[in-house]
């Protein structure tokens, strides 16, 4: 796994380094959350670790806290946006067949509308 912001061609690393603009909703030392540029729901926020990790398949034991922080941050954003009581969806897409298009792990927080199952 690469160190913080080390992947020169990674879209999310460029957002983290402020080389590409984004509508940032939260930032701390380990994660960044921003509005998706192609939202699939009224709330569609991406929560990403600042350290580049290609996919969930690349996670190591030491990454447990990072993934936990990503999930907790999504919950906090859902509460802030007023969608936690009605419900929301969190999704990690892993690799191409699952729809992962940016190979830097990210959690999708989707809410503000009814969700269907299966998702597609």
N, C-alpha and C positions, 0 to 999 in steps of 0.2 A: 504494500500500500504506500502511496506517495504521501509526502509531508504536505502540510497546509498549503493550498493553492499551487501545487507543483505541476499540475497538468495543464500545459500551455494551451492546448486546443479544447479544453473542457468548458462548455458554456457556463456551467454553474461555478466553476473556479473563477472564470472571468467576472461573473456577477459578484462573487465574494470579494474579489480584488478591486471592484468598482470600475472595471474596464468596460462593462456593459451595464446600462442603467436597468434598474428594476424597482418595482413598487414594494419596498421593504416594510414589513409589518413587525418584525422582531429581530434582534441581533444580540448575541452575547459572545463570549470567547470561543464557544464550541459550535454553535448552530446559527443559521440564518434562515428566516422565513420571509417569503415574498409572494405577492399575488401572481397566479399563473397568467401568462399573457394570452392564453386561449382557454378561458374558464369554461368548465363543463357544468357549473352550478353557480348560484349567486355568490357563495363563498367557495373559492378554489385557491387554496394557499399551498405552496410547496415549502416543506421544512427540510433543509439540507445540512449535513455536517460540514463544517469548514474544512475539515481534513478530507481529501479526496479518497473515496472508496468506490470502486467501479460498480459493484452490485452487492446485494445481500449475500451472494455466494462468496464474497471476499472478506466477510466479517470474521474477526478473530475474537477470542475470549475477552480481550481488553476493550473491545468495542461495545460491550453490553451497556455501559453507562451512556455512551453516545446515543445509541438507539433508544434507550429509555428516556433520555432528555428530549429526543425528537418527538416521541409519543406524548410526553407530558406537555411539551410546548404546544402541540396540536390541540390538546385538551384545553389548555389555557386560552388559546386563540378562539376555539369554539365557544367557550364561555364568554369571552370579550365580545364576540360577534352576535351573541344571543341565540345561538343555534344548538347549544348543548342539551337543553330540555327536550326539544323536538326531535333531535337526533342528527347525526352526521356520520360520514364514512371516512375511514382512513385506509389508504392503499399504498402498498409498496409494489411496484411492477418490477419483476426480475427477469432481465434479458429480453431479447427481441420477441419471442413468441408470446410473452405476457404484455407486450406493449412498451417496454422500456426503450426510450429513444435517446435519452441523455444518460450516459454511463458514468454517473455519479449518484450514489444512492440518494433517494428523496422520498419523502412521505407526502402523499396528496391528502389534504384535508378538504373534503367536499361537503357542502351542506346548504341549507336555505331552500331546499325543495325536496319533494318526496324522492326516494331512491327505490329502484326496482331490483329484484333478484331473480335470476343471476344477472350480474352486471354486464355480461357480454362477452 
